C-alpha cells in the first residue's frame, strides 16, 4: 500500500508554512504525513527531511510545492532527485510545475520530459543565484569606491569626553574610572584617548602648521 507524503520547508522559524501546508491538504495528503523543516536549505542535515527519507518506501509519493524545496543549488537538487527516484524508488510531484511528476502510469516520454525539465529548471535557478551574488559584489565594490562605509556606525563620544580625558591625562582619574564616568567600556575609552592624542600630535607636527 503506497503512501503520499508532503515536505514543507521555510528558511527561518519566523516564516509561515500555511501556503505550503494548504497546498498539501488540497492535494489530499493527511496532516500527519506532512514533514516540516524551519531552517535554511544550505545543507541537508535537516531532521524532518532525514526522517521522511528514511520512512518512505518504494512506490510512495513525495509532494513538494516547488523544486527549490529539495536543495539550494543545481547539484543538490539533482542529487536528491536521483536519490529519491532511483535509489528509494519514490515518485515525486512538484505542484508548481506539473511536468515534474514521476508517478506510476506516466509513459517513457513523460518521464524523459520530467528529467529534462528538472535539469533545465535547476540550472536556471543556480545561474540566477550566481548572477545575484555577482550583482551584490559589484554593488558593494561600487559603493566602496563612492566612499560608502559598511558595518556598524562608530559610537558617538559623550559630551563629557574632553573633560574626562583631561582629568585622565592629569592623572586625576584612572582609565577604568574614566570609562565608568562616561558609561563606556574600558577598551573604548583607551581607543578614543589614543586616537585623540595621535590626532593632536599630528596636528602639531603638520608642516603647514609650522611654516
Secondary structure, 3 states (H helix, E strand, C coil): CCCEEEEEEECCCCCCCHHHHHHHHHHCCCHHHEEEEECCCCCCCCHHHHHHHHHCCCCCEEEECCHHHCCCCHHHHHHHHHHHHHHCCCEEEECCCCCCECCCCCCHHHHHHHHHHHHHHHHHHHHHHHHHHHHHHHHHHHHHHCCCCCCCCCCCCCCCHHHHHHHHHCCCCCHHHHHHHHCCCHHHHHHHHHHHHHHHHHHHCCHHHHC
